[in-house]
Amino acid sequence: MAAPTGGVNCEEFAEFQELLKVMRTIDDRIVHELNTTVPTASFAGKIDASQTCKQLYESLMAAHASRDRVIKNCIAQTSAVVKNLREEREKNLDDLTLLKQLRKEQTKLKWMQSELNVEEVVNDRSWKVFNERCRIHFKPPKNE
């Protein structure tokens, strides 16, 4: 699934996580997708497995790139907020509300950065399953 056409809300971490969950649907369902679309040896003549694998490959590439863009965009936005809050904090060392806000944003930034690690695990799992079922039907381009 591609990123939503509207802007991504990076302010609320729960919404950010929900969006990623929806965007990871293709990865969550890859085993089912491969089982229903890539034929076993007995059905090999009835379905064009190379075309099916190619389409799945393109869908996975698009989904992974889209999620990577969303995560990195939110990290950049939140990093900018943290930077601004740090600058404000240096000017107003006595402002506890500002300190609480800074800590909250720093925590959110760490969570968003950890989503990059989650993304790596999800992508690796999907490519492993894809390669197990599609390696004889489709060879991805070398540059990707």
Disulfide bonds with the S-S distance in Angstrom:
Cys10-Cys74 1.91
Cys53-Cys134 2.07
